[in-house]
Amino acid sequence: MTKPISGFSKLSKSEKIDWLVTTYFAHPESSRALIEQYWNSDEKLQQLHDEFIENTITNFYLPLGVAPNFLINGKTYTIPMAIEESSVVAAASKSAKFWYDRGGFKTEVISTQKIGQVHFTSDGDPEDLALFIDYVIKEKLYEDTKHITKNMEKRGGGIVDIEFRDKTDVLEHYYQLHVTFETLDAMGANFINSCLEQFAETLKREAQKSLSCQLEIIMSILSNYVPNCIVRAEVSCPINDLNDHPDIAPEVFAEKFVQAVKIAEVEPFRAVTHNKGIMNGIDAVVLATGNDFRAVEAGVHAYAAKNGQYTSLTHAEIEGDTFKFWMEIPLALGTVGGLTNLHPLVKLTLEMLGKPSAQELMQIVAVAGLAQNFAAIRSLTTTGIQEGHMKMHLMNILNQLEATSDEKTTLIEHFKTHTVTHSDVVSEIEKLRQ
């Protein structure tokens, strides 16, 4: 059994790698060589990456692709996507081109407010606590955070509201300060958390001076559930314009598509996979633009279950002779602060998008998710998902089998007219090597 190591974070990068490869790998030198192979030759750039997190040993690469031809509110974008799944960028690009010729995507930011909470317990009377917070210290809470909020307020953001919430019906002695924020082009996590920690300090101090009951701060933290930070994305066209599949009439395709979405609305087992497809597009753009895809994922999936059952994020309908497909989704994003000011490729992707505001980025990201979902449902209701996915996966299989350039050329041509499965690829490459 490996013994625990003390002071690991204080070791140099080289010493950390020495310990790692000698402790866990049968061939330490080749393992070290692999780790070092992914270092950037520019020492200053490598140091920047090393300092993003603690205990960095190397860089972990993901492909950064682009999906062109996205027409959003009359403006054309090429959208960056950082993702390893082979079919995602191709599917997004195909959807973008399909809708470019049918009026493009329409988007609207509905709201941009974010939430943070101070969680505390007290044995006091709920009405007395409410009066204390609303009428005794609320202005003090605002005043004590002025040094934190002044720059945000100059730009038009800041603290929108502070609300006392009695949660004793769900947990004994449990209360909240439920705070609403506007953080503009910043995602705002550090700003929100700094305000909340000051609220907690003020609340505890003033309670000790004015209340006879006990009050204990449990924690102060923003919420990644942002049901009031919502963007809408939609597409629509005459049903007759859904005519790009030679074997399926447009009206049949529209009806099957709507039915597929309705199934995801009522069946959680389908809804989870349905929404995962949406997140393929969303996460790829969120990651490429230096935002927190884990926070986005958590907030989106909570929103999908907000009515008590997990359900589809997208919706579709036929209205007269018109097909409509849309989504409203919570997205807390930033275009300033964090990695957006540090990571060279994040700077590149944001410049590619025209240096968008946070609201514009919300719209771009939502469109990527809607486009991805459209591509997935179109495949599912026509040819099936595996035909396109496995053709995109073919190159990964060939690389696993260490195919030569000539073998790749031959087999790519062969599988243009044959279904791709792993076993069939193995069989065909074995034939070539006989």
C-alpha positions as CSV (number, residue, x, y, z in Angstrom):
1,M,0.0,0.0,0.0
2,T,1.3,3.4,-0.9
3,K,2.2,5.6,2.1
4,P,0.8,9.1,2.3
5,I,3.1,11.9,1.3
6,S,3.5,15.1,3.4
7,G,4.2,18.5,1.9
8,F,3.5,17.4,-1.6
9,S,2.3,20.9,-2.7
10,K,5.6,22.4,-1.5
11,L,7.7,20.2,-3.8
12,S,9.0,21.5,-7.1
13,K,7.2,20.4,-10.3
14,S,10.1,18.1,-11.1
15,E,10.1,16.6,-7.6
16,K,6.3,16.0,-7.8
17,I,6.7,14.1,-11.1
18,D,9.7,12.1,-9.7
19,W,7.5,10.9,-6.8
20,L,4.5,10.2,-9.0
21,V,6.3,8.1,-11.7
22,T,8.4,6.1,-9.2
23,T,5.4,5.5,-6.9
24,Y,2.8,4.5,-9.5
25,F,4.4,3.5,-12.8
26,A,6.2,0.3,-13.9
27,H,8.4,2.3,-16.3
28,P,9.1,5.7,-14.6
29,E,11.3,7.1,-17.4
30,S,8.8,6.5,-20.2
31,S,6.0,7.9,-18.0
32,R,8.0,11.0,-17.2
33,A,8.7,11.4,-21.0
34,L,5.0,11.2,-21.7
35,I,4.2,13.8,-19.1
36,E,6.9,16.2,-20.4
37,Q,5.8,15.6,-24.0
38,Y,2.7,17.8,-23.4
39,W,4.6,20.7,-21.9
40,N,4.6,23.9,-23.9
41,S,8.0,24.8,-25.3
42,D,7.3,28.5,-24.4
43,E,8.4,28.5,-20.7
44,K,6.4,31.6,-19.9
45,L,3.2,30.2,-21.4
46,Q,3.8,26.9,-19.6
47,Q,4.3,28.7,-16.3
48,L,0.9,30.5,-16.9
49,H,-0.8,27.1,-17.2
50,D,1.1,25.6,-14.3
51,E,-0.3,28.4,-12.0
52,F,-4.0,27.9,-13.0
53,I,-4.3,25.1,-10.4
54,E,-2.2,23.5,-7.7
55,N,0.1,20.5,-8.3
56,T,0.2,20.8,-12.1
57,I,2.3,18.2,-13.8
58,T,1.4,18.7,-17.4
59,N,-1.3,20.0,-19.8
60,F,-4.3,17.9,-20.8
61,Y,-5.3,18.6,-24.4
62,L,-8.8,18.8,-25.8
63,P,-9.4,19.6,-29.5
64,L,-10.6,23.1,-30.1
65,G,-12.8,23.1,-33.2
66,V,-15.0,25.6,-34.8
67,A,-18.6,25.4,-36.2
68,P,-19.2,28.1,-38.9
69,N,-22.3,29.6,-40.5
70,F,-24.4,30.3,-37.3
71,L,-26.8,33.1,-38.2
72,I,-28.1,34.6,-34.9
73,N,-30.4,37.6,-34.9
74,G,-29.1,38.5,-38.4
75,K,-25.4,38.3,-37.5
76,T,-23.1,35.4,-38.6
77,Y,-20.8,33.7,-36.1
78,T,-18.2,31.0,-36.2
79,I,-18.5,29.3,-32.8
80,P,-15.5,27.8,-31.0
81,M,-16.1,24.4,-29.3
82,A,-13.6,22.5,-27.0
83,I,-14.7,18.9,-26.8
84,E,-13.5,15.4,-27.4
85,E,-16.7,13.7,-28.7
86,S,-16.2,13.1,-32.4
87,S,-19.6,14.0,-33.8
88,V,-20.5,17.2,-31.9
89,V,-18.8,19.9,-34.0
90,A,-19.9,18.2,-37.2
91,A,-23.5,18.1,-36.0
92,A,-23.5,21.7,-34.9
93,S,-22.0,22.8,-38.2
94,K,-24.7,20.9,-40.1
95,S,-27.5,22.4,-38.0
96,A,-26.0,25.9,-38.5
97,K,-26.0,25.5,-42.3
98,F,-29.5,24.0,-42.3
99,W,-31.0,27.0,-40.4
100,Y,-28.8,29.6,-42.1
101,D,-30.9,29.1,-45.2
102,R,-34.2,29.2,-43.2
103,G,-33.8,32.5,-41.4
104,G,-31.3,31.5,-38.7
105,F,-31.7,31.5,-35.0
106,K,-33.6,34.1,-33.0
107,T,-32.5,34.7,-29.4
108,E,-33.5,36.9,-26.4
109,V,-32.0,37.4,-23.0
110,I,-35.0,37.3,-20.6
111,S,-33.3,38.0,-17.3
112,T,-29.7,38.1,-15.9
113,Q,-30.1,38.0,-12.1
114,K,-28.0,35.7,-9.9
115,I,-28.5,34.4,-6.4
116,G,-26.4,34.1,-3.3
117,Q,-27.3,33.0,0.2
118,V,-26.2,33.4,3.8
119,H,-27.3,30.3,5.7
120,F,-27.7,30.6,9.4
121,T,-29.5,29.1,12.4
122,S,-31.2,30.8,15.3
123,D,-33.4,29.8,18.3
124,G,-35.1,33.2,18.1
125,D,-38.7,34.0,17.1
126,P,-39.0,34.1,13.2
127,E,-41.1,37.3,13.3
128,D,-38.5,39.0,15.5
129,L,-35.7,37.9,13.2
130,A,-37.6,39.2,10.2
131,L,-38.1,42.6,11.8
132,F,-34.5,42.8,12.9
133,I,-33.2,42.1,9.3
134,D,-35.7,44.1,7.4
135,Y,-35.9,47.2,9.6
136,V,-32.8,47.2,11.8
137,I,-29.8,46.0,9.7
138,K,-30.8,45.9,6.0
139,E,-29.4,49.3,5.3
140,K,-26.3,48.4,7.3
141,L,-25.9,45.3,5.1
142,Y,-25.8,47.5,2.0
143,E,-23.5,50.1,3.7
144,D,-20.9,47.5,4.8
145,T,-20.5,46.2,1.3
146,K,-20.0,49.6,-0.4
147,H,-16.3,49.0,-0.7
148,I,-17.0,45.7,-2.6
149,T,-19.9,47.0,-4.8
150,K,-18.8,50.5,-5.8
151,N,-17.1,49.5,-9.0
152,M,-19.9,47.1,-10.0
153,E,-22.5,49.8,-9.3
154,K,-20.6,52.3,-11.5
155,R,-21.2,49.9,-14.4
156,G,-24.9,49.4,-13.6
157,G,-24.7,46.2,-11.5
158,G,-24.6,45.4,-7.8
159,I,-27.0,44.1,-5.1
160,V,-30.6,44.0,-6.3
161,D,-32.3,42.8,-3.2
162,I,-31.8,41.3,0.2
163,E,-34.6,39.0,1.5
164,F,-35.0,37.2,4.8
165,R,-36.3,33.7,4.4
166,D,-37.7,31.5,7.1
167,K,-36.9,27.9,6.3
168,T,-37.8,26.3,9.6
169,D,-40.6,24.3,7.9
170,V,-38.0,22.2,6.2
171,L,-35.2,22.3,8.7
172,E,-35.3,23.3,12.4
173,H,-33.9,26.7,13.3
174,Y,-32.8,27.3,9.6
175,Y,-33.0,30.8,8.0
176,Q,-31.4,32.6,5.0
177,L,-30.5,35.9,3.7
178,H,-31.5,35.3,0.0
179,V,-29.7,37.9,-2.0
180,T,-30.2,38.8,-5.7
181,F,-27.3,40.3,-7.7
182,E,-26.6,41.8,-11.2
183,T,-23.0,41.2,-12.3
184,L,-23.1,42.4,-15.9
185,D,-20.3,40.9,-18.0
186,A,-18.7,39.1,-15.1
187,M,-19.8,35.7,-14.1
188,G,-19.6,37.2,-10.6
189,A,-18.8,34.3,-8.3
190,N,-16.0,36.1,-6.5
191,F,-18.0,39.4,-6.3
192,I,-21.1,37.6,-4.9
193,N,-19.2,35.5,-2.4
194,S,-17.3,38.5,-1.1
195,C,-20.6,40.4,-0.6
196,L,-22.1,37.4,1.2
197,E,-19.2,36.9,3.6
198,Q,-19.5,40.6,4.5
199,F,-23.2,40.2,5.0
200,A,-22.5,37.2,7.3
201,E,-20.0,39.3,9.4
202,T,-22.4,42.2,9.7
203,L,-25.3,39.9,10.6
204,K,-23.4,38.1,13.3
205,R,-22.0,41.4,14.8
206,E,-25.3,43.2,14.8
207,A,-27.2,40.2,16.2
208,Q,-24.8,40.0,19.1
209,K,-25.5,43.7,19.9
210,S,-29.3,43.7,19.4
211,L,-30.8,40.2,19.8
212,S,-31.2,38.1,22.9
213,C,-31.4,34.9,21.0
214,Q,-28.5,32.8,19.6
215,L,-27.6,33.2,15.9
216,E,-24.9,31.1,14.2
217,I,-23.7,31.6,10.6
218,I,-23.4,28.2,8.9
219,M,-22.0,29.3,5.5
220,S,-22.2,32.0,2.8
221,I,-22.1,31.0,-0.8
222,L,-23.5,31.8,-4.2
223,S,-26.0,29.5,-5.9
224,N,-25.4,27.9,-9.3
225,Y,-29.1,27.6,-9.6
226,V,-30.0,30.7,-11.7
227,P,-33.7,30.5,-12.7
228,N,-33.7,34.2,-13.1
229,C,-30.7,34.3,-15.5
230,I,-32.5,33.0,-18.6
231,V,-31.9,33.1,-22.4
232,R,-34.3,31.9,-25.1
233,A,-33.2,30.5,-28.4
234,E,-35.6,29.4,-31.2
235,V,-35.9,28.5,-34.9
236,S,-38.9,28.3,-37.1
237,C,-39.8,27.8,-40.7
238,P,-42.6,26.6,-43.0
239,I,-43.0,22.9,-42.8
240,N,-42.3,22.6,-46.5
241,D,-38.8,24.0,-45.9
242,L,-37.9,20.9,-43.9
243,N,-37.2,19.1,-47.1
244,D,-33.6,18.1,-47.0
245,H,-34.1,14.4,-46.5
246,P,-34.9,12.5,-49.7
247,D,-36.8,9.6,-48.1
248,I,-39.1,11.5,-45.6
249,A,-41.8,14.0,-46.5
250,P,-41.4,17.4,-44.6
251,E,-44.7,17.0,-42.8
252,V,-43.9,13.5,-41.6
253,F,-40.5,14.7,-40.4
254,A,-42.1,17.6,-38.5
255,E,-44.6,15.3,-36.8
256,K,-42.0,12.8,-35.7
257,F,-39.7,15.5,-34.5
258,V,-42.4,17.1,-32.3
259,Q,-43.4,13.7,-31.0
260,A,-39.7,12.9,-30.1
261,V,-39.5,16.2,-28.1
262,K,-42.8,15.4,-26.3
263,I,-41.5,12.0,-25.3
264,A,-38.5,13.8,-23.7
265,E,-41.0,16.1,-21.9
266,V,-42.8,13.3,-20.2
267,E,-40.2,10.5,-19.9
268,P,-37.2,11.2,-17.6
269,F,-35.1,8.3,-18.9
270,R,-35.3,9.9,-22.3
271,A,-35.0,13.5,-21.0
272,V,-31.6,12.9,-19.4
273,T,-30.1,11.7,-22.7
274,H,-32.0,14.4,-24.6
275,N,-30.6,17.1,-22.4
276,K,-27.1,15.6,-22.4
277,G,-27.1,16.2,-26.2
278,I,-28.0,19.9,-25.6
279,M,-25.1,20.1,-23.1
280,N,-22.7,18.6,-25.7
281,G,-23.1,21.9,-27.6
282,I,-23.3,24.2,-24.5
283,D,-20.4,22.7,-22.6
284,A,-18.1,22.8,-25.6
285,V,-18.6,26.6,-26.0
286,V,-18.6,27.3,-22.3
287,L,-15.2,25.5,-22.0
288,A,-13.8,27.2,-25.1
289,T,-14.7,30.7,-23.7
290,G,-13.2,30.1,-20.3
291,N,-16.4,29.7,-18.3
292,D,-17.3,27.2,-15.6
293,F,-19.1,24.3,-17.4
294,R,-19.7,22.4,-14.1
295,A,-21.7,25.3,-12.7
296,V,-23.6,25.6,-16.0
297,E,-24.4,21.9,-16.0
298,A,-25.6,21.9,-12.3
299,G,-27.8,24.9,-12.9
300,V,-29.3,23.6,-16.2
301,H,-30.2,20.2,-14.8
302,A,-31.7,21.7,-11.7
303,Y,-33.8,23.9,-14.0
304,A,-34.9,20.9,-16.0
305,A,-36.4,19.5,-12.7
306,K,-37.8,22.7,-11.3
307,N,-41.4,21.5,-11.5
308,G,-40.8,18.3,-9.6
309,Q,-40.0,15.9,-12.6
310,Y,-36.9,16.0,-14.8
311,T,-38.0,17.0,-18.3
312,S,-36.8,18.2,-21.7
313,L,-35.2,21.7,-21.9
314,T,-36.4,22.1,-25.6
315,H,-39.9,22.2,-27.0
316,A,-41.4,21.9,-30.4
317,E,-44.7,22.4,-32.1
318,I,-46.5,22.6,-35.4
319,E,-48.6,25.8,-35.6
320,G,-50.6,25.9,-38.9
321,D,-48.0,25.3,-41.6
322,T,-45.1,26.4,-39.4
323,F,-42.6,24.3,-37.5
324,K,-41.2,25.8,-34.3
325,F,-38.4,24.6,-32.0
326,W,-37.2,26.5,-29.0
327,M,-35.5,26.4,-25.6
328,E,-35.3,28.6,-22.5
329,I,-32.3,27.9,-20.4
330,P,-30.4,29.4,-17.4
331,L,-26.8,30.4,-18.2
332,A,-24.6,32.4,-15.8
333,L,-21.6,33.4,-18.0
334,G,-18.9,36.0,-18.0
335,T,-16.7,37.6,-20.6
336,V,-14.4,39.5,-18.1
337,G,-12.5,38.1,-15.1
338,G,-11.1,34.7,-14.5
339,L,-9.6,32.7,-17.4
340,T,-11.1,35.2,-19.9
341,N,-8.2,37.6,-18.9
342,L,-5.5,35.0,-18.7
343,H,-5.8,32.0,-21.0
344,P,-4.5,32.9,-24.5
345,L,-6.9,30.6,-26.3
346,V,-9.9,32.0,-24.4
347,K,-8.9,35.5,-25.5
348,L,-8.7,34.1,-29.0
349,T,-12.1,32.5,-28.9
350,L,-13.8,35.6,-27.5
351,E,-12.2,37.7,-30.2
352,M,-13.4,35.2,-32.8
353,L,-16.9,35.9,-31.4
354,G,-16.5,39.6,-31.7
355,K,-15.6,40.2,-28.0
356,P,-19.2,39.6,-26.9
357,S,-20.9,40.9,-23.7
358,A,-22.0,38.3,-21.3
359,Q,-25.6,38.6,-22.6
360,E,-24.4,38.1,-26.2
361,L,-22.4,35.0,-25.1
362,M,-25.5,33.6,-23.3
363,Q,-27.3,33.8,-26.7
364,I,-24.4,32.2,-28.6
365,V,-24.1,29.3,-26.1
366,A,-27.9,28.7,-26.1
367,V,-27.9,28.5,-29.9
368,A,-25.1,25.9,-29.8
369,G,-27.2,23.8,-27.5
370,L,-30.4,24.2,-29.6
371,A,-28.5,23.4,-32.8
372,Q,-27.0,20.3,-31.2
373,N,-30.4,19.0,-30.0
374,F,-31.9,19.7,-33.5
375,A,-29.1,17.6,-35.1
376,A,-29.6,14.7,-32.6
377,I,-33.4,14.5,-33.0
378,R,-33.1,14.8,-36.8
379,S,-30.8,11.8,-36.8
380,L,-32.8,9.8,-34.3
381,T,-36.1,10.3,-36.2
382,T,-34.6,9.6,-39.7
383,T,-31.4,7.5,-40.2
384,G,-30.7,6.7,-36.5
385,I,-28.0,8.2,-34.4
386,Q,-25.3,5.6,-35.0
387,E,-24.8,6.1,-38.7
388,G,-23.4,9.6,-38.4
389,H,-21.8,9.1,-35.0
390,M,-19.9,6.0,-35.9
391,K,-18.6,7.5,-39.2
392,M,-17.2,10.3,-37.2
393,H,-15.8,7.8,-34.7
394,L,-14.1,5.8,-37.5
395,M,-10.9,7.8,-37.2
396,N,-10.6,7.2,-33.5
397,I,-10.9,3.4,-34.1
398,L,-8.3,3.6,-36.9
399,N,-5.9,5.4,-34.6
400,Q,-6.5,2.8,-31.8
401,L,-5.5,0.2,-34.4
402,E,-2.5,2.2,-35.4
403,A,-3.6,2.3,-39.0
404,T,-1.1,3.7,-41.5
405,S,-2.0,6.7,-43.8
406,D,-2.7,4.3,-46.7
407,E,-4.9,2.0,-44.5
408,K,-6.9,5.1,-43.3
409,T,-7.5,6.3,-46.9
410,T,-8.7,2.8,-48.0
411,L,-10.9,2.2,-45.0
412,I,-12.5,5.7,-45.0
413,E,-13.5,5.1,-48.6
414,H,-14.8,1.6,-47.8
415,F,-17.0,2.8,-44.9
416,K,-18.6,5.6,-47.0
417,T,-21.0,2.8,-48.2
418,H,-20.9,0.5,-45.2
419,T,-22.1,0.8,-41.6
420,V,-19.2,1.4,-39.1
421,T,-18.9,-0.9,-36.2
422,H,-15.7,-1.6,-34.2
423,S,-15.7,-5.3,-35.2
424,D,-16.1,-4.5,-38.9
425,V,-13.3,-2.0,-38.8
426,V,-11.0,-4.6,-37.2
427,S,-12.1,-7.2,-39.7
428,E,-11.4,-4.9,-42.7
429,I,-8.0,-3.8,-41.4
430,E,-7.0,-7.4,-40.8
431,K,-7.9,-8.1,-44.5
432,L,-5.6,-5.3,-45.6
433,R,-2.7,-6.5,-43.5
434,Q,-2.9,-10.1,-44.7
